[in-house]
Structures are given as structure tokens and as C-alpha cells.
Amino acid sequence: MRTEKFMMGAGFVLICLIWGSTWLAIRLGLNSLSPLISSGLRFSLASIFIFALMKFQNISLQTDRLSIKLYIILAIFSFVIPFGLVYWAEQFIPSGLASIVFAIMPFSVIIFSKLLFPKQIVPFNQIVGVILGFSGVVIIFSENLSLDLSQQLLGIVAIFLSALMQGAIGVIVKKHGYHLNPLSMNFVPLFSSGLILVSGAFLFEDSAKWLFDDYGIGSIIYLAFFGTVVTFTTYYWLLKRMSVVILSLTAFITPIIAVLLGWIILNEHFSLQTLFGSSLVLIGILFANFRALIDYYRSKISLGR
């Protein structure tokens, strides 16, 4: 039990660290490659990685009717449309602004949880934790973030729709995908979405402008293995073991990771406002996990007796 709790905590931290760097990796990759080819190659390469892992671990692919339906839903509404929107939007809006707008995902999770699990009550402390966390993210970026709605509105709407879809998919998988292996759950959707996006790239994008330099290739490899295989496999493993609302709080931590990486690696500005906003995010996460922490320490005390 303790080992599993440790693995859950480690997995949560891992996806926060990696997803915190993916916004920058996407932005860098778009300097060389257009959105559809960049995301399509990312998912195609990720599906190859996952197929190799499935073969290595002798994991079979579930082909029952429910699994096939989930594969189709995941391919379209977890990869093709939402990531297509994210890649497209990051051509027009800063990655920091994109991460803020995407941080509405926990609210989306709460809404869809109420729709799909009507008998399940979202605890008040989780709702307050989500509000505190989102407020902290806004505070972090409000100091240096200018907003030009005339040029950025469509990009903001695109990220907003992407966050809504990802929140809904998380709840759907929580309800219907318990029988799926985290690796096989990703293989078919990734392969399908990669095929769709790459085909779309050749149909709608100008291939003459594609530049397969260090930034373009490096972005694809990093995002395919770490930003997709590692994170989504870990995410779906965690989804079976913890509250989908708690898990969605990763959307608050990733912008903080992005700021910290910029401060450590690129020597970017790190202000007291950033520190205050980060503290508010952490307080929100602690608040959302308040009941779980109380139950854990009660169990420790009872065992001590």
C-alpha cells in the first residue's frame, strides 16, 4: 500500500515536471515545422514507442466493442482536435498565456464529473482548491502578460476548447476505461491521430516550409517519448487510482514548472509575485487534498496505537 502511494506521488510529480516543459518544446518546434506535421509526427513516433513497449511486456490489445469506442473517442477528442488546437494556437499566443487558459481544465473536470457521475459529490474542499490554484496561476503571469484580444482571441478560444475536451475525456476514461491497460489505451489513438494529422499536413500545409533542423526534430522526439508516452501512460495509470479532480490539478502546476525552468535554465525573471502565485497554487492543491491527508494521518495514528 505504501509502495503504491509512493508510486502515485512520484507519477504525479513526473507528469507535472514533463508537461511543464512541453509548452516550450511545442513553441520551439513550431519555429521549424507547421502545426499538423509537428503534432502528427509526434504522435506517430509515440505510437511506435508504445508498440515496442507492448511487445516487450507482452501486453495484448483489447478489441472488445467498448475498447474500440474508447479508442475512437480518445483519438479524436484527446489527440487530434485538442492538440491540433494547441499547436495552432501557439503560433499566435505566448506559451505562458496558453498554459493559463488551459488551466481551466480542472473546472471542466468538475462539470463533467457532475454530468457523468451524478450521484458522486465533488467535495467542497476540492472546489475551493481548484479556485485557489487557478487564481495562483493567473497571479503568476499577470505581471508580464499583455493581452491583445484582436490578435489573440482565436488562439485563446482554441486553448479553451482543448482544455474542455481534455477534461471531458479524463472523466469518460475514468468511468468507462477501467479495464484498459495504460499502454494499449494509448497505442491505437496515438497511431490513428498521427495518421490523420500527417495526412492533413500533406493536404493543407505547405511542405516547402518544413525545416527538419535540430529544433524541429528534437521537439518531435522529446514530445513523442517524454511528453506523450511517459506522461499519458502515467496519467491513465494514475486515473485508475485517484480522483480525476485531484489529477487535473496538474494543469496548475505545469505553468509554475515552466516559470522555474525559465528562471533556472534561461535566467529569466523570478519575482515576488511569482512566488506568491506559486504559493497560492500549492495551498490550493493542499486544500483539495485536505480530506485525503487527514484520513492518512488518522490511519497512521490508529496503527501507532
C-alpha positions, 0 to 999 in steps of 0.5 A: 500500500505504501509502495503504491502511494509512493508510486502515485506521488512520484507519477504525479510529480513526473507528469507535472515536471514533463508537461511543464516543459512541453509548452516550450518544446511545442513553441520551439518546434513550431519555429521549424515545422507547421502545426499538423506535421509537428503534432502528427509526427509526434504522435506517430513516433509515440505510437511506435514507442508504445508498440515496442513497449507492448511487445516487450511486456507482452501486453495484448490489445483489447478489441472488445466493442467498448475498447474500440469506442474508447479508442475512437473517442480518445483519438479524436477528442484527446489527440487530434482536435485538442492538440491540433488546437494547441499547436495552432494556437501557439503560433499566435499566443505566448506559451505562458498565456496558453498554459493559463487558459488551459488551466481551466481544465480542472473546472471542466473536470468538475462539470463533467464529473457532475454530468457523468457521475451524478450521484458522486459529490465533488467535495467542497474542499476540492472546489475551493482548491481548484479556485485557489490554484487557478487564481495562483496561476493567473497571479503568476503571469499577470505581471508580464502578460499583455493581452491583445484580444484582436490578435489573440482571441482565436488562439485563446478560444482554441486553448479553451476548447482543448482544455474542455475536451481534455477534461471531458475525456479524463472523466469518460476514461475514468468511468468507462476505461477501467479495464484498459491497460495504460499502454494499449489505451494509448497505442491505437489513438496515438497511431490513428491521430498521427495518421490523420494529422500527417495526412492533413499536413500533406493536404493543407500545409505547405511542405516547402516550409518544413525545416527538419533542423535540430529544433524541429526534430528534437521537439518531435522526439522529446514530445513523442517519448517524454511528453506523450508516452511517459506522461499519458501512460502515467496519467491513465495509470494514475486515473485508475487510482485517484480522483480525476479532480485531484489529477487535473490539478496538474494543469496548475502546476505545469505553468509554475514548472515552466516559470522555474525552468525559465528562471533556472535554465534561461535566467529569466525573471523570478519575482515576488509575485511569482512566488506568491502565485506559486504559493497560492497554487500549492495551498490550493492543491493542499486544500483539495487534498485536505480530506485525503491527508487527514484520513492518512494521518488518522490511519497512521495514528490508529496503527501507532496505537 
